[in-house]
Amino acid sequence: MITITNAQSYSINKGTEVAYEITYSEGTKVRAVVGNGMIRKEHLKGGVWTLSGKAYVVDHSKQRAAEGIVTTVKEWLVD
């Protein structure tokens, strides 16, 4: 079973964006980056953050994978 081993949030790009990062037990790292009303999902591949899909405008009427990452990180950090 794959579990979350670490979660963190931090600012990037001179404080203009916030990254919400999850590390899974098998070593995979994913993050959602939020800034300027946009959100994007990335994964760490060969030491470089690679975009997964397209960046999109945050729409609070539905939740996509990147918003799920943000929610998971916030919940994990509270516990």
C-alpha positions as CSV (number, residue, x, y, z in Angstrom):
1,M,0.0,0.0,0.0
2,I,1.3,3.4,-1.0
3,T,1.1,6.1,1.7
4,I,2.0,9.7,2.2
5,T,5.3,10.0,4.0
6,N,5.7,13.8,3.9
7,A,3.8,16.9,2.9
8,Q,4.9,20.5,2.8
9,S,3.9,23.9,1.5
10,Y,6.4,26.6,0.5
11,S,6.6,29.7,-1.7
12,I,8.5,29.7,-5.1
13,N,9.2,32.2,-7.8
14,K,10.1,35.1,-5.5
15,G,7.0,34.5,-3.4
16,T,4.5,34.9,-6.3
17,E,3.4,31.2,-6.1
18,V,2.8,28.6,-3.4
19,A,3.7,25.0,-3.9
20,Y,1.9,22.1,-2.1
21,E,4.1,19.0,-2.3
22,I,3.4,15.4,-1.4
23,T,6.0,12.6,-1.0
24,Y,4.7,9.1,-1.3
25,S,6.2,6.0,0.3
26,E,7.6,4.6,-3.0
27,G,9.5,7.8,-3.6
28,T,7.2,9.7,-6.0
29,K,6.9,13.4,-5.4
30,V,4.0,15.5,-6.8
31,R,3.0,19.1,-6.2
32,A,0.4,21.6,-7.1
33,V,1.5,25.2,-7.7
34,V,-1.0,28.0,-7.1
35,G,-0.5,31.6,-8.3
36,N,-2.3,34.4,-10.1
37,G,-5.6,32.5,-10.0
38,M,-4.0,29.6,-11.9
39,I,-3.1,26.1,-10.7
40,R,-0.8,23.4,-12.2
41,K,0.2,19.9,-11.3
42,E,3.8,18.8,-11.5
43,H,5.8,15.7,-10.7
44,L,9.5,15.3,-10.0
45,K,11.3,13.4,-12.8
46,G,15.0,13.1,-12.8
47,G,15.4,15.9,-10.4
48,V,13.3,18.3,-12.5
49,W,9.7,19.4,-11.9
50,T,7.7,18.4,-15.0
51,L,4.2,19.7,-15.8
52,S,1.5,17.1,-15.7
53,G,-1.3,18.2,-18.0
54,K,-2.1,21.9,-18.5
55,A,-2.3,24.8,-16.0
56,Y,-5.8,26.0,-15.5
57,V,-7.9,28.6,-13.8
58,V,-9.1,27.6,-10.3
59,D,-12.9,26.9,-10.5
60,H,-14.4,26.4,-7.0
61,S,-17.4,24.6,-8.4
62,K,-15.4,21.5,-9.2
63,Q,-12.2,19.9,-7.9
64,R,-9.5,18.4,-10.1
65,A,-6.3,16.6,-9.2
66,A,-4.3,19.7,-8.4
67,E,-6.9,21.0,-5.9
68,G,-6.9,17.5,-4.4
69,I,-3.2,17.8,-3.7
70,V,-3.7,21.2,-2.1
71,T,-6.5,19.8,0.1
72,T,-4.4,16.7,1.1
73,V,-1.3,18.8,2.0
74,K,-3.4,21.2,4.2
75,E,-5.1,18.3,6.0
76,W,-1.8,16.4,6.5
77,L,-0.1,19.5,7.9
78,V,-2.9,20.1,10.4
79,D,-2.6,16.5,11.8
